[in-house]
Amino acid sequence: MKPLARSLALSFAVSPLGIARPTLSARMARWGLVIVGIYITVALLTPVLISAGFLPDPNAGLENAIYAPPSPQHWCGTDRLGRDVCVRTLQGSGVALQVVLLAVVLALVVGVPVGMISGYLGGGVDRVLVLLMDTLYTLPVLLLSVVLAFLLGRGIPNAAAALCVVYIPQYFRVVRNQTAQVKSELFVEAAQTLGAGPIWILRRYLFRNVITSVPVLLTLNAADAVLVLGGLGFLGLGLPETVPEWGSDLNLALAAVPTGIWWTALYPGLAMFVLVLGLSFLGEGLESWVSSTGRDAAN
């Protein structure tokens, strides 16, 4: 199979009628991109619309009726403080993306270099780092996040730091294992023979070979981080009360749901579910594409 036809086969399958159609992984990745793109657009436009006066303040509710059902004035109703549920849900999109993006980027910046150093050096340094990361990895994600959030306090940087520590061991394990395999390749041994130092080898030869699976892990961790952030907010350990956040809004809606007031819980929960679904679709599509590319390169 020629390289061009082989690359096209990764994203398209042929139907019984002979018409090329996208594979399931390609469709999942496409829908994931669409969903995440919508959330990013909402996150960028909502503060602008609020500052321009087209949307009300998400924390203002004294002039509104409490627990008002959805209406033309308040499309998603109001909560127990009279705040507009729709605006708070839209504003929560930007907050969630901001915290999750900061958390996974910090985990990436810390976990990838440490994993490369551990896998390349080996010996005692590798054993100590593996023991430390395995200890963190065995702890439940939500439990570790709760403990760290309690110690650090409430706030966007603190919540991101609490999530960051949770995901560092995952990047470390993936990158460390791949580095340990790649460092035994002939091109690395040739570079060492020519006098290349460890920093040059790590930056010039190993980084490009071990970074391929990181985007997949990044999207899957982002989907998990949305749920963990919601759990922290539900427990009152996430963000300050003045910051709209889906988990804290679900906590406030918990007492109202049995009385038939469904809208205060439906829209924040639905927004969280769709974002996690979009990130999961994107991650699964990337994972299938990376696996297909790896098998294609091996053949």
C-alpha positions in Angstrom: 0.0 0.0 0.0 1.4 3.4 -1.0 2.0 6.0 1.8 -0.8 8.3 0.7 -3.4 5.5 0.4 -2.3 4.1 3.7 -2.7 7.4 5.5 -6.2 7.9 4.1 -7.1 4.4 5.2 -6.5 5.4 8.8 -9.4 7.9 8.7 -11.8 6.4 6.2 -13.4 3.1 5.6 -15.1 1.9 2.4 -18.8 1.1 2.6 -20.4 -1.9 0.7 -21.3 0.6 -2.1 -17.7 1.6 -2.5 -18.1 5.0 -0.9 -15.4 6.1 1.5 -16.7 7.1 4.9 -15.0 8.2 8.1 -14.2 5.5 10.6 -15.7 5.5 14.1 -12.5 7.0 15.6 -12.5 9.8 13.1 -16.1 10.6 13.8 -15.5 10.6 17.5 -12.5 12.9 17.1 -14.6 15.2 14.9 -17.5 15.4 17.4 -15.0 15.9 20.2 -13.4 18.8 18.4 -16.9 20.3 17.7 -18.0 20.0 21.3 -14.7 21.4 22.8 -14.7 24.2 20.2 -18.3 25.2 21.3 -17.2 25.3 24.9 -14.2 27.4 24.1 -16.3 29.8 22.1 -18.8 30.1 25.0 -16.0 30.6 27.5 -14.5 33.5 25.4 -17.9 35.2 24.6 -19.6 35.0 27.9 -17.4 37.5 29.8 -17.7 39.9 26.9 -21.5 39.7 26.8 -21.7 40.1 30.6 -19.4 43.2 30.5 -21.4 44.6 27.6 -24.7 44.2 29.5 -26.2 41.6 27.2 -26.1 39.0 30.0 -26.8 39.7 33.7 -24.1 39.4 36.4 -23.9 35.7 37.4 -23.7 36.7 41.1 -26.6 39.2 41.0 -29.9 37.9 42.1 -31.5 40.2 44.7 -33.9 41.7 42.2 -35.0 38.3 40.9 -37.5 35.8 42.3 -35.9 32.7 43.9 -36.4 29.3 42.2 -38.1 31.0 39.3 -38.8 28.4 36.6 -37.4 28.8 33.0 -39.0 31.7 31.3 -38.1 34.2 28.5 -36.5 36.4 31.1 -34.4 33.6 32.6 -34.0 30.8 30.1 -32.8 28.3 32.7 -34.6 29.7 35.7 -33.0 31.0 38.9 -31.5 29.4 41.9 -32.2 29.8 45.6 -30.4 33.1 45.6 -32.2 34.4 42.5 -29.2 34.1 40.3 -29.6 33.3 36.6 -28.9 29.6 36.2 -28.2 30.0 32.4 -25.5 32.7 32.9 -23.9 30.8 35.7 -23.7 27.7 33.6 -22.2 29.5 30.7 -19.7 31.3 33.0 -18.8 28.0 34.6 -17.6 26.7 31.2 -14.8 29.3 31.1 -13.9 28.6 34.8 -13.8 24.8 34.2 -11.6 25.1 31.1 -9.3 27.6 32.8 -8.7 25.3 35.8 -8.4 22.1 33.8 -6.1 23.6 31.2 -3.8 25.0 33.9 -3.8 21.7 35.8 -3.0 19.5 32.8 -0.3 21.9 31.4 1.4 22.0 34.8 1.3 18.2 35.1 2.7 18.0 31.6 5.5 20.4 32.3 6.5 18.5 35.4 5.8 14.9 34.5 7.4 14.7 31.1 10.9 16.0 32.0 11.0 14.1 35.2 9.9 10.9 33.4 12.5 11.4 30.7 15.3 12.0 33.2 14.3 8.9 35.3 14.1 6.6 32.3 17.3 7.8 30.8 19.5 7.9 33.9 18.1 4.7 35.6 19.8 3.4 38.7 19.1 4.9 42.1 17.5 8.1 40.7 15.1 6.0 38.7 14.2 3.8 41.7 13.5 6.7 44.0 11.3 8.6 41.5 9.4 5.4 40.5 8.7 4.7 44.2 7.5 8.3 44.8 5.3 8.4 41.7 3.9 4.9 42.3 2.9 6.0 45.8 1.0 9.0 44.5 -0.5 6.9 41.7 -2.0 4.3 44.1 -3.9 7.0 46.0 -7.5 7.6 44.8 -7.7 10.6 42.5 -10.6 12.3 44.3 -9.2 11.6 47.8 -5.8 13.0 46.9 -7.4 16.1 45.3 -9.6 16.7 48.4 -6.6 16.5 50.7 -4.6 18.9 48.6 -7.4 21.3 48.1 -8.1 21.3 51.8 -4.4 22.1 52.5 -4.0 24.7 49.7 -7.3 26.5 50.2 -9.9 27.6 47.7 -9.0 29.4 44.5 -8.3 28.8 40.8 -4.5 28.4 41.2 -5.0 26.2 44.2 -7.5 24.0 42.5 -5.3 23.7 39.5 -2.3 22.7 41.7 -4.4 20.1 43.5 -5.4 18.5 40.2 -1.8 18.9 38.8 -0.3 16.7 41.5 -2.8 14.0 40.7 -1.9 13.7 37.1 1.9 14.1 37.2 2.5 10.3 38.0 0.5 9.3 34.8 2.7 11.4 32.5 5.8 10.2 34.4 5.0 6.5 34.0 4.2 6.8 30.3 7.2 8.9 29.4 9.6 7.0 31.7 8.7 3.6 30.1 9.0 4.9 26.6 12.3 6.6 27.4 13.8 3.4 28.9 12.9 1.6 25.6 14.1 4.3 23.2 17.4 4.9 24.9 18.6 1.5 23.8 18.1 2.3 20.1 21.1 2.4 17.8 20.8 6.1 17.1 21.0 7.0 20.8 24.1 4.8 21.2 25.7 6.4 18.2 25.1 9.9 19.6 26.6 8.8 22.9 29.6 7.4 21.0 30.1 10.8 19.2 30.2 12.5 22.6 26.7 13.9 22.9 25.7 14.8 26.5 22.6 13.7 28.3 20.8 17.0 27.9 21.4 17.1 24.1 20.2 13.4 23.7 17.1 14.1 25.8 16.2 17.2 23.9 17.3 16.2 20.4 16.6 12.5 20.1 14.4 11.2 22.9 11.8 14.0 23.3 10.3 13.5 19.8 10.0 9.8 20.3 8.4 9.7 23.7 5.9 12.6 23.3 3.6 10.9 20.8 1.2 9.4 23.3 1.1 12.5 25.5 -1.8 14.3 23.6 -4.0 11.3 24.1 -3.3 11.2 27.8 -3.8 15.0 27.9 -7.3 14.9 26.6 -8.3 11.9 28.8 -6.9 13.6 31.9 -8.8 16.8 31.0 -12.0 14.9 30.9 -11.3 13.3 34.3 -10.2 16.7 35.7 -13.6 18.2 34.9 -15.3 15.6 37.0 -12.7 15.9 39.8 -13.1 19.7 39.8 -16.9 19.2 40.0 -16.4 16.9 42.9 -14.3 19.4 44.8 -16.9 22.1 44.1 -19.7 19.8 45.3 -17.7 19.3 48.6 -17.1 23.0 49.0 -13.3 22.7 48.5 -13.0 24.0 44.9 -13.4 27.6 44.0 -14.6 30.7 46.0 -18.4 31.2 46.3 -18.2 34.2 44.0 -16.8 32.2 41.1 -19.6 30.3 39.2 -18.7 26.6 39.2 -20.8 23.6 38.2 -20.0 21.5 41.3 -20.9 24.1 43.8 -24.1 24.9 41.9 -25.0 21.2 42.0 -24.4 21.2 45.7 -26.8 24.2 46.2 -29.4 22.4 44.0 -29.3 19.2 46.0 -31.9 20.3 48.5 -34.2 21.7 45.8 -34.4 18.7 43.5 -36.8 16.6 45.8 -39.3 19.5 45.8 -39.6 19.5 42.0 -37.1 22.3 41.3 -35.2 20.5 38.6 -33.6 23.3 36.6 -31.0 24.3 39.1 -29.4 20.8 38.8 -30.1 19.9 35.2 -28.2 22.6 33.3 -24.9 22.6 35.3 -24.9 18.8 35.3 -25.7 18.6 31.6 -22.9 21.1 30.8 -20.4 19.0 32.8 -21.6 15.8 31.1 -21.3 17.2 27.6 -17.8 18.6 28.1 -16.6 15.3 29.6 -18.2 13.5 26.7 -16.5 15.8 24.1 -13.1 15.5 25.7 -13.5 11.7 25.9 -14.5 11.5 22.3 -11.4 13.5 21.4 -9.1 11.4 23.5 -10.5 8.1 22.1 -10.2 9.4 18.5 -6.6 10.5 19.1 -5.7 7.2 20.8 -7.1 5.2 17.8 -5.2 7.4 15.4 -1.9 7.1 17.3 -2.3 3.4 17.5 -3.0 3.1 13.8 -0.1 5.3 13.0 2.2 3.2 15.2 1.1 0.0 13.5 1.5 1.6 10.1 5.0 2.7 10.9 5.9 -0.8 12.1 4.7 -2.3 8.9 
